[in-house]
């Protein structure tokens, strides 16, 4: 790949960091997204509209604003930042910060995808299971989770793809440190501000397109396999 695309060592690091961030964000967000979607679909909380609004807020806010708010919360003087600092855990200007930024920005897309799948579940199946004596956990594991499988896969794909392209929140919270937090979008941004860097920026754009296309094809293949089974 290095020979074909003429990538530098820094570019290779940016690619691997992007994959790590996307995988980390997807793994962290999936159980949380499933829980949030389940809460919105099956619960009868009076504050459901407020919860839904808070979940979807990062979808309408500029990513830079999201990043700045996260910086206020997780900075050294922020509420969560001071708590984490006492435990010797650092978020800002680290790979964990990049993962956190991607999780927050892509979370609404994941929840929306899973929620659509859950809303398509026949409630008669759930009622029949409860009538036959199945508890909440059994119903969740044998009906809700399997029937939401394709929607969960779609949400994971959206989260992964969104994380690969995340820029605004990441550069505010994690910075643009080569080899540490510099992902593909941040490297492209740096090249576009460097004289003669257009060719290198184009190389990374092609890599980003290939990665995104590959994850979409893999998702489609898994979805077709799940449908046949």
N, C-alpha and C positions, 0 to 999 in steps of 0.2 A: 504493500500500500504506500509506503514511504516513497518508493521509486516512481510509482505511477502518478501519484498526486504531487510528488516533490514536496513532501511535508517535512517540516523541521521537527526537532525533538520537542520543542515547546508546543507545536501543533498537536503532536501525538499525545502529550500530556493533557492538552485541552480536550481532546476527543475522549480519552479514558475518564477524565473527570466528569465530562458531560454524561457518560454512560453510568458512572457511579452515582451521580446526583439523581439521574432519572430513575435508576433502580431503587435507590434509597427512598426517594420521595414516594414512589409507587408502593413499596412495601409498608412504609409508615402510614400512608393515607388509606390503603385498602380496608383494613378493619375499622378505622374511624369512619370512612365513607359509608361502609355497610351499616354501621350502627346509626349514623345520622339519617340515612335513607329509611331505615327501619322505623326510626322514631317519627319521621315525618309522615310515613305511610300508615302505620298501624297504631300509633298512640293517639290519645285524645287530650293532649295537654292544652290548656287554655292559651298558652303562650307560643303555640306552634308557628303562628305567622311571624312572630318576632324572631324565633329561632331560624326559620327559613330565610328571613331577611338578612340576619347576621351571616349565615352560611354563604349566601349569594353576594354579599357585599364586595368581596375581592374581585368578583366578576365584572363589576361596573366601575370600580375605582381604578385609576391609573396605577400600573405596577410600581411606579416610583413612589407613589403615596403609600402603597402597602409596605414597601421596603422601609420607608421612613418611619412608619408607625411601628414596625417590627424592631427597628433600631432603637426607638424610644423605649420599647418594652424590654428588650433584651440587651440593651447597652449597660454599661457598668453602673449607671445611676438609675436604670429602669427597674420596674417592680420584679420582673422575672430575672433580669440580669444580676441584681444584687443577691437573689436567692441562689442562683446557679454559681455565682462567684464564691459564695461561702462553701460550696461543694467542690470548688476548683474545676468548674465546668465553664468553658468559654464557647460562645456562639458566634459573635461577630467576627468577621474576617477569618472564618474557618470553613471547611467543607460542610460541617454541620449547619452553618448558617445558610449556605447555598441550598442544602436539602430542605431546611425549614421554609425558606422563601418559595421554593418550588411547590411544597406541600400546600401552603396557604393560597397561592395563586391558582393552582390547579384543582384544589379541593371542590369548589362548586361544580366543576365539570364532571368530576367523578360521582358526586352525590346525585346530580341530575340524571346521569346515565343509569345508575343503580335504581334510583327511585322510579324511573319509567318502567324498568323491568318488574319491580315489585308491584306496581300498580296494575300490571297485566296479569297477576296471579289470580286465579279464580278463588274467590273467598269461600265458595262452597267446599273446596278441597280442605281449606283450613277448618271450617266448621265440622266437616265430616271427621277429620282427625281428632278434634277435641271431643266429638260425640263418642268416638271409639275409645276414649280414655287417654289419648296422647297428651303429655304435658307440654309446657311452653318450649322446653329445650328440644324435645323429640320433634315437635312440629317445625321448629326452626331448622333443625339439621336434616330432616327427611323431606320437607316440602319447600319451605321458603328459600333455603340456601340453594338446593339443586335447581329450582325453577328460576332463580335469579342468576344462575351461572353465566349466561351469555351477557347479561347486563353488567355483571361485575367485570367480565373480561373487557367489555367496551369501555367501562369506566377506567380500568387499568391502562388501556391503550391510550385514552385521552390524557390521562395523567402523565404517562411516560412521554408522549409526544409534546405535551405542554412544557414539561420539565426540560426537554432538550432545547426548546426555544426560549426559555425564560431569560430575561435580561434585566429589566428595570429594577425589580425587587432584589435580585441577586447582587447587582453592582452596588446597591446602597447598603445592604446588610453584610455581604460577604466580601465586597471589594473585588478588584480585578488583579489578583496576585498570581503571576505565572507559576504553574506547577503546584499551586495550593488551592486557589479558588477560581482560576481562569477557565471558564467553560468555552464551548465553541462560539456562542454569540458574543461573549466578551472578547475573545481573540479576534473575531471578525471586526468588531468595533475598533479594536486597537489598530488593526491593519488599515482600516479605512481612514484613520487619522495619521497614518505613517506614509510619507512620500514613497511611491513605488510599491505600495503594499496591496494594490488591487488584485494582482494575480494570486497572492497567498490568501486573500479574503475569498476569492472565487473558489479556490481549492477547498477551503473549509465549508463553503456553501454547498459544494457538491457532496462532500462527506455527510453533511447534515441532511441533505435530501435523500441520500442512499440509506442512512440510518432510519429516517422517518418512514421511508417506503418499505424497508425491510420489516419494521415492527408492525406496520399496517398489514402486510402480506401474511406475517406470522399470525396476527390476530384473526384474520379472515380464515386461515387454515384451521386454527383451533376451534373457531366458532362453527365451521362446517362439520368438524369432527364431533363436536358436542351435539350438534343438531341430528347427525346420523345415529348417535348413540341414544 
